[in-house]
Amino acid sequence: MTGKAMFWFIMMFLPFVFYVDFWQWNTVNPIVFGWIPWHVFYQILLNLAMVVIFGMFCKYHWPKNPFQD
């Protein structure tokens, strides 16, 4: 596996590892923006980070035209 492929593998794998937040179970406080529990806000941030990472992957690593010879 090349260094570039390993970089993208790690970038895609880390959010899945951080997705399970063992330290926030059974907690409601603190509340973010007055109504969102922290663990829900945490999941939203991870999803947004994954969207950005996948967008960067598509822009910089995806083949320009995979059907071209």
C-alpha distances in whole Angstrom, upper triangle without the diagonal:
4,7,8,6,6,10,11,10,12,15,15,15,18,21,21,21,24,25,27,30,31,34,35,37,40,41,42,43,42,43,41,43,46,45,41,40,38,35,35,35,32,30,31,30,26,27,27,24,22,24,23,20,19,22,20,16,19,20,17,14,16,17,20,22,20,23,23,23
4,5,5,6,9,10,10,12,14,15,16,18,21,22,22,24,26,29,31,33,34,36,38,42,42,43,43,42,43,41,43,46,45,41,41,38,36,36,35,32,31,31,29,26,27,27,24,22,23,22,19,19,20,18,15,17,18,15,12,15,16,19,21,19,23,23,22
4,5,5,6,9,10,11,12,14,15,16,19,20,21,23,25,27,29,31,32,34,36,40,40,41,41,40,41,38,40,43,43,39,38,35,34,34,33,30,29,30,27,24,25,25,22,20,22,20,17,18,19,16,14,17,17,14,12,15,17,20,22,21,25,25,25
4,5,5,6,9,10,11,12,14,16,18,19,20,22,24,26,28,31,32,34,35,39,39,40,40,39,39,37,38,42,41,37,37,34,32,32,31,28,27,27,25,22,23,22,19,18,19,17,14,14,16,13,11,13,14,10,8,12,13,16,19,18,22,22,23
4,5,5,6,9,10,11,12,14,17,17,18,20,22,25,27,29,31,32,34,38,38,39,39,38,39,36,38,41,40,36,36,33,31,31,30,27,26,26,24,22,22,22,19,17,18,17,14,13,15,13,10,13,14,11,9,11,13,16,18,17,20,21,22
4,5,5,6,9,10,10,12,15,16,16,18,20,23,25,27,28,30,32,35,36,37,37,36,37,35,37,40,39,35,35,32,29,30,29,26,25,26,24,20,21,22,18,17,19,18,14,15,17,15,12,15,17,14,12,14,16,20,22,21,24,25,26
4,5,5,6,9,10,11,13,15,15,17,19,22,23,26,27,29,31,34,34,35,35,34,35,32,34,37,37,33,32,29,28,28,27,24,23,23,21,18,19,19,16,14,16,15,11,13,15,12,10,14,15,12,11,14,16,19,22,21,25,26,27
4,5,5,6,8,10,12,13,15,16,17,20,22,25,27,28,30,33,33,34,34,33,33,31,33,36,35,31,31,28,26,26,25,22,21,21,19,16,17,17,14,12,13,12,9,9,12,10,7,11,12,10,8,11,14,17,19,18,22,23,25
4,5,5,6,9,11,11,12,15,16,18,21,23,25,26,28,32,32,33,34,33,33,31,34,36,35,31,30,28,25,26,25,22,20,21,20,16,17,18,15,12,15,15,11,11,14,13,10,13,15,14,11,13,16,19,21,20,23,25,26
4,5,5,6,9,10,10,12,14,17,18,21,22,24,26,29,29,31,31,30,31,29,31,34,33,29,28,26,23,24,23,20,19,20,18,15,16,17,13,12,15,14,11,12,15,14,12,15,17,15,14,16,19,22,25,23,27,28,29
4,6,6,7,10,11,12,13,16,18,21,22,23,25,29,28,29,30,28,29,27,29,32,31,27,26,24,22,22,21,18,17,17,15,12,13,13,10,9,11,11,7,9,12,10,9,13,14,13,12,15,18,21,23,22,26,28,29
4,6,6,7,10,11,12,15,17,20,22,22,24,28,28,28,29,28,28,27,29,31,30,26,26,23,21,21,20,17,15,16,15,11,12,13,10,7,10,11,7,8,11,11,9,12,14,14,13,14,17,20,22,21,25,27,28
4,6,5,7,9,10,13,15,17,20,21,22,26,26,27,28,28,28,27,29,32,30,26,25,23,20,20,20,17,15,17,16,12,13,15,12,10,13,14,11,11,15,15,13,16,18,18,16,17,21,24,25,24,27,29,31
4,5,5,6,8,11,13,15,17,18,20,24,23,25,25,25,25,24,27,29,28,24,23,20,18,18,18,14,14,15,13,10,12,14,11,9,13,13,11,12,16,15,14,17,19,19,18,20,23,26,28,27,30,32,34
4,5,5,6,9,11,14,16,16,18,21,21,22,23,22,22,21,23,26,24,21,20,17,15,15,14,11,10,12,10,6,8,10,8,7,11,11,10,11,14,15,14,17,19,19,19,20,23,26,28,27,30,33,34
4,5,5,8,10,13,16,16,17,21,21,22,24,23,24,23,25,27,26,22,20,18,15,15,16,13,11,13,12,9,10,13,11,9,12,14,12,13,16,17,16,18,21,21,20,21,24,27,29,27,30,33,35
4,5,7,9,11,13,15,16,20,20,22,23,23,24,23,26,28,26,23,21,18,15,16,17,13,12,15,14,10,12,15,13,12,16,17,15,16,19,19,18,21,24,23,22,23,27,30,32,30,33,36,37
4,6,6,9,11,12,14,17,17,19,20,19,20,19,22,24,23,19,17,14,12,13,13,10,9,12,11,8,11,13,11,11,15,16,14,16,19,19,19,22,24,24,23,25,28,31,33,32,35,37,39
4,6,9,11,11,12,16,16,17,19,19,19,18,21,23,21,17,16,13,10,11,12,9,7,10,10,7,9,12,11,10,14,15,15,16,19,20,19,22,24,25,24,25,28,31,33,31,34,37,39
4,6,9,9,10,13,14,16,18,18,19,19,22,24,22,18,15,13,10,12,13,10,9,13,13,10,12,15,15,14,17,19,18,19,22,23,23,25,28,28,27,28,32,34,36,34,38,40,42
4,5,6,7,11,11,13,15,15,16,17,20,21,20,16,13,11,8,10,12,9,9,13,13,11,13,16,15,16,19,20,20,21,24,25,25,27,30,30,29,31,34,37,38,37,40,43,45
4,6,6,10,11,14,15,16,18,19,23,23,22,18,15,13,10,13,15,12,12,16,16,15,17,20,19,19,23,24,23,25,28,28,28,31,33,33,32,34,37,40,42,40,43,46,48
4,6,9,9,12,12,13,16,17,21,21,20,17,14,11,9,13,14,12,13,17,16,15,18,21,20,21,24,25,24,26,29,29,30,32,34,34,34,35,39,42,44,42,46,48,50
4,6,6,8,9,10,12,14,18,18,17,14,10,8,6,10,11,10,11,14,15,14,17,19,19,20,23,24,24,26,28,29,30,32,34,35,34,36,39,41,43,42,46,48,50
4,6,9,11,13,14,16,20,20,18,15,11,10,8,11,14,12,13,16,17,16,19,21,21,22,25,26,26,28,30,31,32,34,36,37,36,37,41,43,45,44,47,49,51
4,7,10,12,14,16,20,19,17,15,11,11,10,12,15,14,15,18,19,19,21,24,24,25,27,29,29,31,33,35,35,37,39,40,40,40,44,46,48,47,50,52,55
4,6,8,10,13,16,15,14,12,8,8,8,11,13,13,14,17,18,18,20,22,23,24,27,28,29,30,32,34,34,36,38,39,39,40,44,46,48,47,50,52,55
4,6,7,10,13,12,10,9,6,7,8,9,11,12,14,16,17,18,20,22,23,24,26,28,29,30,32,33,34,36,38,39,40,40,44,46,47,47,50,52,55
3,5,9,12,10,10,9,6,7,9,11,12,13,15,16,17,19,21,22,23,25,27,28,29,31,32,34,35,37,38,39,40,41,45,46,48,48,51,53,56
4,6,10,9,10,9,6,6,9,11,10,12,14,15,16,18,20,21,21,24,25,26,28,30,31,32,34,36,37,38,39,40,44,45,47,47,50,52,55
4,7,6,6,5,5,6,9,10,9,11,14,14,15,17,19,19,21,23,24,25,27,29,30,31,33,35,36,37,38,39,43,44,46,46,49,51,54
4,5,6,5,6,6,10,9,7,10,13,12,12,15,17,17,18,21,22,22,24,26,27,28,30,32,33,34,35,36,40,41,43,43,46,49,51
4,6,6,9,10,13,12,10,13,15,13,14,17,18,17,19,22,22,23,25,27,27,29,31,32,33,35,36,37,41,41,44,44,47,49,52
4,6,9,10,14,13,12,15,17,16,17,20,21,20,23,25,25,26,29,30,31,32,35,36,36,38,40,40,44,45,47,47,50,52,55
4,7,9,12,10,10,14,15,14,16,19,19,19,22,24,24,25,28,29,30,32,33,34,36,37,39,39,43,44,45,46,48,51,54
4,6,8,7,6,10,11,10,12,15,16,16,18,20,21,22,24,26,27,28,30,31,33,34,35,36,39,40,42,42,45,48,50
4,6,6,6,9,10,11,13,15,16,17,19,20,22,23,25,26,27,29,31,32,34,35,36,36,40,41,43,43,46,48,51
4,5,5,6,9,10,10,12,14,15,16,18,20,21,22,24,26,27,28,30,32,33,33,34,38,40,42,42,45,47,49
4,5,5,6,9,10,11,12,14,15,17,19,20,21,23,24,26,27,29,30,32,32,33,36,38,40,39,42,45,47
4,5,5,6,9,10,11,13,14,15,17,19,20,21,23,25,26,27,29,30,31,31,35,36,38,38,41,43,46
4,5,5,6,9,10,11,12,14,15,17,18,20,21,23,24,26,27,29,29,30,34,35,37,37,40,42,45
4,5,5,6,9,10,11,12,14,16,16,18,20,21,22,24,26,27,28,28,32,34,36,36,39,41,44
4,5,5,6,9,10,11,12,14,15,16,18,20,21,22,24,26,26,26,30,32,34,33,36,39,41
4,5,5,6,9,10,11,13,14,15,17,19,20,21,23,24,25,26,29,30,32,32,35,38,40
4,5,5,6,9,10,11,12,14,15,17,18,20,21,22,23,24,28,29,32,32,35,37,40
4,5,5,6,9,10,10,12,14,15,16,18,20,21,21,22,26,28,30,29,33,35,37
4,5,5,6,9,10,11,12,14,15,16,18,20,20,21,24,26,28,27,30,33,35
4,5,5,6,9,10,11,12,14,15,17,18,19,20,24,25,27,27,30,32,35
4,5,5,6,9,10,11,12,14,15,16,17,18,22,24,26,26,29,31,34
4,5,5,6,8,10,10,12,14,15,15,16,20,22,24,23,27,29,31
4,6,5,6,9,10,11,12,14,15,15,19,20,22,22,25,27,30
4,6,5,6,9,10,11,12,14,14,18,19,22,22,25,27,30
4,5,5,6,9,10,11,11,13,16,18,21,21,24,26,28
4,5,5,6,9,10,10,10,14,16,18,18,21,23,25
4,5,5,6,9,10,10,13,14,17,17,20,22,25
4,5,5,6,8,9,13,14,17,17,21,22,25
4,5,5,5,7,10,12,15,15,19,20,22
4,6,6,5,8,9,12,12,16,17,20
4,6,6,9,9,12,14,17,18,20
4,6,8,9,13,14,18,18,20
4,6,9,12,12,16,16,18
4,6,9,8,12,13,16
4,6,6,9,10,12
4,6,9,9,12
4,6,6,9
4,6,8
4,7
4
